[in-house]
Amino acid sequence: MVLLPFKSAKNVVGGMSDSLLGSACSAYAIILDFPCLGILQKTIHLKNTDSVLSLKYRVLTYAHTTDDAIPYEEVAETVLAAGDVAQIVLNYAYARVVIEAIRVTDDCPYQLDYVGVP
C-alpha cells in the first residue's frame, strides 16, 4: 500500500498549487488533504496514468477543520478509466477538501494536480 502524505503546497499569487504522484491501493486512502480556508476557487485534475487499469475516487468536503467535522460527499465514487483525466472544480467555501482513491483490480498509478486561489 502506498500512501502519499499531504505535502506543503507551492504558493501561487494569493493561493496555492502543487502536483502529486502515487498509486491507488486495495482500500480507500487519502491522496489529497487540502486545507483550504480562505481559498474560494479550487481546481483539481486527477489523471489515471496507467495504460490498462482503472481506479475509483471520491471527493469529500468539510465546512469545519475539527476532527468531528461532518464530511459531505461532493463527488460520489467514480471510476476513472486508464489514461482518463477527471476535472474537479469546487467554488464554494470549504475548510478542507479530501480526495480518496482505491484501485479496481491491481495498484493503479495516478497524478494529481491542484490549484486554489481566494
C-alpha positions as CSV (number, residue, x, y, z in Angstrom):
1,M,0.0,0.0,0.0
2,V,1.4,3.4,-1.0
3,L,0.1,6.5,0.9
4,L,1.1,10.0,0.0
5,P,1.4,12.3,2.9
6,F,0.0,15.8,2.3
7,K,2.9,18.0,1.5
8,S,3.1,21.7,1.7
9,A,1.7,23.4,-1.4
10,K,3.7,25.8,-3.5
11,N,2.5,29.4,-3.2
12,V,0.9,31.0,-6.2
13,V,-0.4,34.5,-6.4
14,G,-2.7,34.7,-3.4
15,G,-3.2,30.9,-3.2
16,M,-1.5,27.5,-3.6
17,S,-0.7,24.9,-6.2
18,D,1.0,21.5,-6.3
19,S,1.4,18.2,-8.2
20,L,1.5,14.7,-6.6
21,L,2.2,11.2,-7.8
22,G,1.1,8.0,-6.2
23,S,-0.7,4.6,-6.6
24,A,-4.2,3.7,-5.7
25,C,-4.3,0.7,-3.2
26,S,-6.7,-2.0,-2.2
27,A,-8.6,0.2,0.4
28,Y,-9.7,3.8,0.1
29,A,-6.8,6.1,1.1
30,I,-6.5,9.8,1.2
31,I,-4.5,11.0,-1.8
32,L,-5.1,14.7,-1.1
33,D,-5.9,16.5,2.1
34,F,-6.3,20.1,1.1
35,P,-6.8,22.7,3.9
36,C,-8.5,25.5,2.0
37,L,-9.9,28.1,4.5
38,G,-9.9,31.4,2.6
39,I,-9.5,29.6,-0.8
40,L,-12.7,30.1,-2.8
41,Q,-11.8,28.7,-6.2
42,K,-10.3,25.2,-6.3
43,T,-9.5,23.2,-9.4
44,I,-8.2,19.6,-9.2
45,H,-7.1,17.4,-12.1
46,L,-6.8,13.7,-11.3
47,K,-5.2,11.6,-14.1
48,N,-5.1,7.8,-14.2
49,T,-1.6,7.3,-15.6
50,D,-1.9,3.6,-16.2
51,S,-2.5,2.3,-19.7
52,V,-4.8,-0.6,-18.7
53,L,-6.1,-0.4,-15.1
54,S,-8.9,1.7,-13.7
55,L,-9.2,3.4,-10.3
56,K,-12.1,4.8,-8.3
57,Y,-12.1,8.1,-6.4
58,R,-14.4,10.2,-4.3
59,V,-14.3,13.8,-3.0
60,L,-15.3,14.8,0.5
61,T,-15.7,18.4,1.6
62,Y,-15.8,19.8,5.2
63,A,-17.2,23.1,6.5
64,H,-15.0,22.9,9.6
65,T,-11.5,21.8,10.5
66,T,-12.1,19.8,13.7
67,D,-11.8,16.0,13.9
68,D,-15.5,15.7,14.3
69,A,-16.4,17.8,11.3
70,I,-19.1,16.4,9.1
71,P,-17.9,15.1,5.7
72,Y,-20.1,15.8,2.7
73,E,-19.6,13.5,-0.3
74,E,-19.2,16.2,-3.0
75,V,-18.3,13.6,-5.7
76,A,-19.6,10.1,-5.2
77,E,-17.5,7.1,-6.0
78,T,-16.5,7.5,-9.7
79,V,-14.5,5.1,-11.9
80,L,-11.5,6.7,-13.8
81,A,-10.5,4.6,-16.8
82,A,-7.0,4.1,-17.9
83,G,-5.5,7.3,-19.3
84,D,-8.5,9.5,-18.4
85,V,-8.5,12.8,-16.5
86,A,-11.1,14.0,-14.1
87,Q,-11.5,17.7,-13.5
88,I,-13.0,18.7,-10.1
89,V,-14.0,22.3,-9.8
90,L,-15.1,23.5,-6.3
91,N,-16.2,27.1,-6.0
92,Y,-17.9,27.1,-2.6
93,A,-16.1,28.0,0.7
94,Y,-14.8,24.9,2.4
95,A,-12.4,24.3,5.3
96,R,-11.0,21.1,3.8
97,V,-11.2,19.1,0.7
98,V,-10.2,15.4,0.8
99,I,-9.8,13.1,-2.2
100,E,-9.7,9.4,-1.7
101,A,-8.8,6.7,-4.2
102,I,-8.9,2.9,-4.4
103,R,-7.8,0.5,-7.1
104,V,-10.3,-1.5,-9.1
105,T,-8.0,-4.6,-9.6
106,D,-4.3,-4.0,-9.2
107,D,-2.4,-1.0,-7.8
108,C,-3.0,1.9,-10.3
109,P,-0.7,4.9,-10.6
110,Y,-2.1,8.4,-10.8
111,Q,-1.1,12.1,-11.0
112,L,-3.0,14.7,-9.1
113,D,-2.5,18.5,-9.8
114,Y,-4.4,21.2,-7.9
115,V,-4.6,24.9,-7.5
116,G,-6.6,27.2,-5.2
117,V,-7.0,31.0,-5.2
118,P,-9.0,33.3,-3.0
